[in-house]
Amino acid sequence: MAIQWYPGHMHKAQKEIREALPKVDLVIEVVDARIPYSSTNPQVSQFIAAEVNLKPVIRVLNKCDLADPVITQLWCEAFDKMHGTKSLAITSKYPEQVRKINGLCHKIFPEFESKGRPIKAMIMGIPNVGKSTIINILSGRTIAKVGNEPAVTKRQQRIDLDNGIILFDTPGFLWPKIENTNSSYRLAITGAIKDTVLEYDDIAYYAAEFLRDHYPEMLKTNFELEELNSDTTQLLDDIGRRRGCLQSGGRIDLDRVCKIFIHEFRNFTMGQISLETPKMIEQELIEVETQLRLKAEKDEQRTNKKKKKKRRR
């Protein structure tokens, strides 16, 4: 599934972040703990790598109360192994967890306090990862607009936390092209992409297959099913019957079932679920690299054929 969603304000945000990055000391990237890789913006790493002095990164895995705790721990370990990266799993339901970000910032730059120099931190994250709620907790007041739709924040703003840290808030933005198809689905399932640009049945089929394979007991419990059909369409039909999604003649309203399925996942009724693991991503990246290589080879062959035709003329 190729998702195309890159509004104009996201292109503007990308440009502004690239220009402001040299002026900050570190980057705080908020990701969704259920999809830590898919919600990590690859352009952030590219921007940081382009700097003369590499910026430390604190990767905040927000919504950890919704994710599988065992898998969240695996992700924290994976991120901590990355050069210049520290991880922190939190949920904004508990402000004391969010405030641990302050301590981590001071731990990275312990000398700043004695010098009376504030730590300048840029906080960023793709849409709908809870960045605005985190900012409001850190500042102790309502500064960032909070919404349950992606792309609420539209402009940068400076926030003095009065504890030796200055935050530079940035609009959430996706990258122009998501190479990993699985990441596209995961972003859609969790609501990082507006529902107006996707088909519910497409992502519901993906989610149903994943949960059937990885969280079967949760799926059974949530929809009161004794068994899970190996055929995804039949599985969704079974769910539709349990949810009363019947049309005339006893037919299942598949569109309604798919919407219910996704909404119930987003409403967190199914349990603590993670949609990806480090090992899964490792394998998927190998597949993506192979696909890109094959595509490049085909493009090169096509170009060479065109050149030969021109020479014959």
C-alpha positions as CSV (number, residue, x, y, z in Angstrom):
1,M,0.0,0.0,0.0
2,A,1.6,3.3,-1.1
3,I,0.5,6.2,1.1
4,Q,0.9,9.7,-0.3
5,W,0.3,12.3,2.3
6,Y,2.7,15.2,2.5
7,P,0.9,18.5,3.0
8,G,2.6,21.8,2.2
9,H,3.1,22.7,5.9
10,M,5.1,19.5,6.4
11,H,7.6,20.5,3.6
12,K,7.9,23.9,5.3
13,A,8.4,22.3,8.7
14,Q,11.2,20.1,7.3
15,K,13.0,23.1,5.9
16,E,12.6,25.1,9.2
17,I,13.9,22.1,11.3
18,R,17.0,21.8,9.1
19,E,17.8,25.5,9.5
20,A,17.2,25.5,13.3
21,L,19.1,22.3,14.1
22,P,22.6,23.8,14.3
23,K,21.4,26.1,17.1
24,V,20.3,23.4,19.5
25,D,22.3,21.0,21.7
26,L,20.2,17.9,21.4
27,V,17.2,16.4,19.8
28,I,14.2,14.8,21.6
29,E,12.3,12.6,19.2
30,V,9.0,11.3,20.4
31,V,7.9,8.0,18.8
32,D,4.9,5.7,19.3
33,A,6.0,2.7,21.5
34,R,3.7,0.4,19.5
35,I,5.7,1.2,16.3
36,P,9.1,2.6,17.4
37,Y,10.8,2.1,14.1
38,S,7.9,3.0,11.8
39,S,7.2,6.2,13.8
40,T,10.9,7.2,13.7
41,N,11.4,9.8,11.0
42,P,14.4,8.8,8.9
43,Q,14.9,12.4,7.9
44,V,15.7,13.4,11.5
45,S,18.8,11.1,11.4
46,Q,19.7,12.5,8.0
47,F,19.5,16.1,9.3
48,I,21.6,15.2,12.4
49,A,24.2,13.3,10.3
50,A,24.6,16.4,8.1
51,E,25.7,18.5,11.1
52,V,29.4,19.2,11.7
53,N,28.8,18.3,15.4
54,L,26.6,15.3,15.9
55,K,23.6,16.0,18.2
56,P,22.7,13.6,21.0
57,V,19.3,12.1,20.6
58,I,16.8,11.1,23.3
59,R,14.2,8.8,21.8
60,V,11.1,8.9,23.8
61,L,8.8,5.8,23.4
62,N,5.5,7.4,24.3
63,K,2.3,5.4,24.9
64,C,4.2,2.5,26.4
65,D,1.1,1.6,28.4
66,L,-0.5,0.6,25.1
67,A,2.5,-1.4,23.9
68,D,3.7,-4.9,24.7
69,P,6.2,-4.3,27.6
70,V,8.5,-7.1,26.6
71,I,8.9,-5.7,23.1
72,T,9.2,-2.2,24.4
73,Q,12.2,-3.3,26.4
74,L,13.8,-4.8,23.3
75,W,13.4,-1.5,21.5
76,C,14.9,0.5,24.3
77,E,17.9,-1.8,24.2
78,A,18.2,-1.5,20.4
79,F,18.0,2.3,20.5
80,D,20.6,2.5,23.4
81,K,23.1,0.6,21.3
82,M,22.9,3.4,18.7
83,H,25.7,6.0,18.8
84,G,24.7,9.1,20.7
85,T,21.2,7.8,21.5
86,K,19.4,7.3,24.8
87,S,15.9,5.8,25.1
88,L,13.1,6.4,27.5
89,A,9.8,4.6,27.6
90,I,6.9,6.6,29.1
91,T,3.2,7.2,29.1
92,S,1.9,10.7,29.3
93,K,-0.8,9.4,31.7
94,Y,1.8,9.6,34.4
95,P,3.4,13.1,34.4
96,E,6.3,11.9,36.6
97,Q,7.4,9.6,33.8
98,V,7.4,12.5,31.3
99,R,9.5,14.7,33.6
100,K,12.3,12.1,33.5
101,I,13.1,13.7,30.1
102,N,14.4,16.7,32.0
103,G,16.8,14.6,34.1
104,L,18.0,12.8,31.0
105,C,18.8,16.1,29.3
106,H,20.8,17.3,32.3
107,K,22.6,13.9,32.5
108,I,23.8,14.4,28.9
109,F,25.1,17.9,29.6
110,P,26.0,18.0,33.3
111,E,28.4,20.9,32.9
112,F,25.7,23.3,31.6
113,E,24.1,24.0,35.0
114,S,27.4,25.1,36.6
115,K,28.0,27.4,33.7
116,G,24.5,28.9,33.9
117,R,23.9,27.9,30.3
118,P,20.5,26.5,29.4
119,I,20.2,23.3,27.4
120,K,18.6,24.0,24.0
121,A,16.6,20.9,23.0
122,M,14.5,20.5,19.8
123,I,11.5,18.2,20.3
124,M,10.0,16.5,17.3
125,G,7.9,13.6,16.3
126,I,5.6,12.5,13.5
127,P,1.9,13.3,13.8
128,N,-0.2,11.8,16.6
129,V,2.6,10.4,18.8
130,G,1.6,12.6,21.7
131,K,4.3,15.2,21.5
132,S,2.0,18.2,22.4
133,T,0.8,16.5,25.5
134,I,4.4,15.8,26.6
135,I,5.3,19.5,26.0
136,N,2.3,20.7,28.1
137,I,3.4,18.4,31.0
138,L,7.0,19.5,30.8
139,S,6.1,23.2,30.8
140,G,3.4,22.8,33.5
141,R,0.9,24.7,31.4
142,T,-1.1,24.4,28.2
143,I,1.2,25.6,25.4
144,A,0.9,23.1,22.6
145,K,-2.4,22.4,21.0
146,V,-3.5,18.8,21.6
147,G,-5.8,16.9,19.3
148,N,-6.7,13.3,18.3
149,E,-5.9,14.0,14.7
150,P,-2.5,14.1,13.1
151,A,-0.8,17.3,12.1
152,V,-2.2,19.6,14.8
153,T,1.0,21.6,15.4
154,K,1.6,23.8,12.4
155,R,4.6,26.1,13.4
156,Q,7.7,26.2,15.5
157,Q,7.7,27.7,19.0
158,R,10.2,28.3,21.8
159,I,9.3,27.2,25.3
160,D,11.4,28.1,28.4
161,L,10.9,25.3,30.9
162,D,12.4,27.4,33.8
163,N,14.6,24.5,34.8
164,G,17.7,25.1,32.6
165,I,16.1,23.7,29.5
166,I,14.7,25.6,26.5
167,L,12.4,23.5,24.2
168,F,12.0,24.3,20.5
169,D,8.7,22.6,19.4
170,T,8.4,21.6,15.8
171,P,5.4,20.6,13.7
172,G,5.0,16.8,13.2
173,F,5.9,15.8,9.7
174,L,6.2,12.6,7.7
175,W,8.7,12.0,5.0
176,P,7.7,12.1,1.4
177,K,8.1,8.4,0.6
178,I,7.7,5.5,2.9
179,E,9.8,2.7,1.4
180,N,8.8,0.0,3.8
181,T,5.2,-1.0,2.9
182,N,4.7,-2.6,6.4
183,S,5.5,0.7,8.0
184,S,2.8,2.4,5.9
185,Y,0.2,0.0,7.3
186,R,1.4,0.5,10.8
187,L,1.3,4.2,10.6
188,A,-2.2,4.0,9.2
189,I,-3.4,1.6,11.8
190,T,-2.2,3.8,14.7
191,G,-3.7,7.0,13.2
192,A,-0.5,8.8,12.3
193,I,-2.0,9.4,8.8
194,K,-5.4,11.0,8.3
195,D,-8.2,8.6,7.6
196,T,-9.2,10.5,4.5
197,V,-6.2,9.2,2.6
198,L,-6.6,5.5,3.3
199,E,-9.1,2.6,2.9
200,Y,-10.2,1.1,6.2
201,D,-10.6,-2.4,4.7
202,D,-7.0,-2.3,3.5
203,I,-5.5,-1.6,6.9
204,A,-8.1,-3.7,8.8
205,Y,-7.1,-6.8,6.8
206,Y,-3.4,-6.1,7.6
207,A,-4.2,-5.6,11.3
208,A,-6.4,-8.6,11.6
209,E,-3.8,-10.9,10.0
210,F,-1.1,-9.5,12.3
211,L,-3.1,-9.8,15.5
212,R,-4.3,-13.3,14.5
213,D,-0.7,-14.4,14.2
214,H,0.9,-12.6,17.1
215,Y,-1.9,-11.8,19.6
216,P,-4.6,-14.5,19.0
217,E,-5.9,-14.7,22.6
218,M,-6.4,-10.9,22.8
219,L,-8.3,-11.1,19.5
220,K,-10.5,-13.9,20.8
221,T,-11.2,-12.1,24.1
222,N,-12.0,-8.7,22.5
223,F,-14.4,-10.0,20.0
224,E,-15.7,-13.0,22.0
225,L,-14.5,-15.6,19.4
226,E,-13.9,-19.3,20.3
227,E,-11.6,-19.8,17.2
228,L,-9.9,-17.5,14.7
229,N,-10.5,-18.4,11.1
230,S,-7.3,-18.7,9.0
231,D,-9.1,-16.9,6.1
232,T,-9.0,-13.1,6.9
233,T,-12.2,-12.3,5.2
234,Q,-14.0,-15.0,7.1
235,L,-12.4,-13.8,10.3
236,L,-13.7,-10.3,9.7
237,D,-17.1,-11.8,8.9
238,D,-17.1,-13.6,12.3
239,I,-16.2,-10.3,14.0
240,G,-19.0,-8.6,12.1
241,R,-21.6,-11.1,13.4
242,R,-20.4,-10.5,17.0
243,R,-20.7,-6.7,16.5
244,G,-24.1,-6.9,14.7
245,C,-22.8,-5.6,11.4
246,L,-25.6,-7.3,9.3
247,Q,-27.2,-6.0,6.2
248,S,-30.4,-7.2,4.5
249,G,-30.3,-10.9,3.7
250,G,-27.9,-11.6,6.5
251,R,-24.8,-10.3,4.6
252,I,-22.0,-8.7,6.6
253,D,-21.3,-5.0,6.2
254,L,-17.5,-5.4,5.7
255,D,-16.8,-1.7,5.5
256,R,-18.5,-1.2,8.9
257,V,-16.6,-4.2,10.4
258,C,-13.3,-2.8,9.2
259,K,-14.0,0.6,10.8
260,I,-15.0,-1.0,14.1
261,F,-11.9,-3.1,14.1
262,I,-9.5,-0.2,13.6
263,H,-11.4,2.1,16.0
264,E,-11.3,-0.6,18.7
265,F,-7.6,-0.9,18.2
266,R,-7.1,2.8,18.5
267,N,-9.4,3.0,21.5
268,F,-7.0,0.5,23.2
269,T,-9.7,-2.1,24.1
270,M,-7.7,-5.0,22.8
271,G,-4.7,-4.9,25.2
272,Q,-1.0,-4.0,25.1
273,I,0.0,-4.6,21.5
274,S,3.2,-3.9,19.6
275,L,3.1,-4.0,15.9
276,E,6.8,-4.5,15.2
277,T,9.9,-5.9,16.8
278,P,13.6,-5.2,16.1
279,K,14.0,-8.6,14.4
280,M,11.0,-8.0,12.2
281,I,12.4,-4.6,11.1
282,E,15.8,-6.1,10.5
283,Q,14.3,-8.6,8.1
284,E,12.0,-6.0,6.4
285,L,14.9,-3.7,5.8
286,I,16.7,-6.4,4.0
287,E,13.7,-7.0,1.8
288,V,13.3,-3.2,1.2
289,E,17.0,-3.0,0.2
290,T,16.6,-5.9,-2.2
291,Q,13.5,-4.3,-3.8
292,L,15.3,-1.0,-4.2
293,R,18.3,-2.7,-5.8
294,L,16.1,-4.6,-8.3
295,K,14.2,-1.4,-9.1
296,A,17.5,0.4,-9.7
297,E,18.7,-2.4,-12.0
298,K,15.4,-2.3,-14.0
299,D,15.6,1.5,-14.3
300,E,19.2,1.2,-15.5
301,Q,18.2,-1.4,-18.1
302,R,15.4,0.8,-19.3
303,T,17.7,3.8,-19.6
304,N,20.2,1.8,-21.5
305,K,17.6,0.5,-24.0
306,K,16.5,4.1,-24.6
307,K,20.0,5.1,-25.3
308,K,20.5,2.3,-27.8
309,K,17.3,3.3,-29.6
310,K,18.6,6.8,-30.0
311,R,21.9,5.6,-31.4
312,R,20.2,3.5,-34.0
313,R,18.3,6.6,-35.2
